[in-house]
Amino acid sequence: MIDAPNKQEADVLTSPSEQPRPAPTPGRPRRRYGVWIVLAFLLVAALVVYRWHMSSQAASKKDTPSSAIAVGVSSVQKRDVPFYLTGLGTVTAFNTVTVHSRVDGEIVRVLFNEGQFVHKGDVLVEIDPRPYQVALEQAEGQLAKDQAAQQDAKVDLGRYQQLWQAGVIPRQQLDSQQATVGQYDGAIKSDQAAIDNQKLQLTYSRITSPIDGRVGLRLVDPGNIVHATDTNGMIVITQVQPIAVIFTLPEDVLPQVVAQMRGRELTVEAYSRDNDTKLADGRLLTIDNQIDPTTGTVKLKAQFDNRDLSLWPNQFVNARLLLSSRQNAIVIPSAAIQNGAQGPFVYVVGANQHVQVRPLQIDFSEGNISVIRQGLGPGEQVVVDGADKLQADAWVIPHAANSSNAPRSGSGPELRP
């Protein structure tokens, strides 16, 4: 009789596919969904934390000193600013004389040096005076001869008057003697005029300077024969102290200039052609009596003492007419002004060392400074150097602008940062 296997053996003999499966628990699927929700939540939280961490690093990196831009700044100032009118001018001598000989003869001496300053009446050239001295002596001899003849005729006239009164000679003979005396009177006057003429010719043989001025290059040498009819002169003398500058301004500013001239004397400054070096100070003399219709400009004439000879005839200069002075003007360096699509602006450094874009209204520019009508206040810091690297809200490290960039206002004081 075969015994029935026990329970364990029956379980071993049974195949896995035939083994019974445990019954599912009702709350298990819900736990799986909860796990996935927690995992998704953790993933989103990690992503948020990561984004926040990266933005914090970017912000800290942005605010590190290595990313700040070094710029040169200058303070906005409030001061009086002169207002100039500038025009191109030409230096003109008050007097220029080309000296000619008024007599014929040989030059025996030249008594000046090229470039020498001479005064009116100084002897410059001597022409051989001997021919004129001889002619003078001849005229003086003729005068002495006629004077002796006149004296003899007067003595005879006295005798004829006595004889006529005695009835010895007729009246006609007395009248003829009186006429003879009158002829000698005329001859003496003619002789005196000849003497004066020869003295004048003798004076002309010593050529003198007609003005105070500077002698140019010598055009003749000793030994040359000169004539009064020569077209070329011997010397050119130019008056350079004082000297004049004739410059032009637009006709639109003429009413302002005339109005200012009524109340005071206007000053004029002469600058070099590059408008960088001041040459001399002068004063406005007059305005031309007409406007040039082809250019729409008017000529003005200024006088300069020119003691240091900084101005020379026919030199081109920039003439600056001081018209008025703007009181308590807001001033910044012109280098700080940038031009954008909306007009001029500047970068202003704030308290947190971040720059702001500030639009401006410019009144006028004078030299390398600009007068601001609206947009800035005294004491603010504007960027002068390094503005090309900036944009709005950029972080900067400001320092004082270089002295080479410190603007100057014409002849006024420099605008320091």
Secondary structure as GFF3:
##gff-version 3
##sequence-region A 1 417
A	DSSP	alpha_helix	7	13	.	.	.	ID=ss1
A	DSSP	three_ten_helix	16	18	.	.	.	ID=ss2
A	DSSP	alpha_helix	28	62	.	.	.	ID=ss3
A	DSSP	three_ten_helix	65	67	.	.	.	ID=ss4
A	DSSP	beta_strand	69	75	.	.	.	ID=ss5
A	DSSP	beta_strand	77	93	.	.	.	ID=ss6
A	DSSP	beta_strand	96	99	.	.	.	ID=ss7
A	DSSP	beta_strand	105	110	.	.	.	ID=ss8
A	DSSP	beta_strand	117	118	.	.	.	ID=ss9
A	DSSP	beta_strand	123	127	.	.	.	ID=ss10
A	DSSP	alpha_helix	130	165	.	.	.	ID=ss11
A	DSSP	alpha_helix	171	204	.	.	.	ID=ss12
A	DSSP	beta_strand	206	208	.	.	.	ID=ss13
A	DSSP	beta_strand	213	215	.	.	.	ID=ss14
A	DSSP	beta_strand	225	226	.	.	.	ID=ss15
A	DSSP	beta_strand	235	238	.	.	.	ID=ss16
A	DSSP	beta_strand	243	250	.	.	.	ID=ss17
A	DSSP	three_ten_helix	251	253	.	.	.	ID=ss18
A	DSSP	alpha_helix	254	263	.	.	.	ID=ss19
A	DSSP	beta_strand	267	271	.	.	.	ID=ss20
A	DSSP	beta_strand	278	292	.	.	.	ID=ss21
A	DSSP	beta_strand	297	304	.	.	.	ID=ss22
A	DSSP	beta_strand	316	333	.	.	.	ID=ss23
A	DSSP	three_ten_helix	334	336	.	.	.	ID=ss24
A	DSSP	beta_strand	338	340	.	.	.	ID=ss25
A	DSSP	beta_strand	343	349	.	.	.	ID=ss26
A	DSSP	beta_strand	355	359	.	.	.	ID=ss27
A	DSSP	beta_strand	361	366	.	.	.	ID=ss28
A	DSSP	beta_strand	369	374	.	.	.	ID=ss29
A	DSSP	beta_strand	381	385	.	.	.	ID=ss30
A	DSSP	three_ten_helix	387	389	.	.	.	ID=ss31
A	DSSP	beta_strand	396	400	.	.	.	ID=ss32
A	DSSP	three_ten_helix	403	405	.	.	.	ID=ss33
###
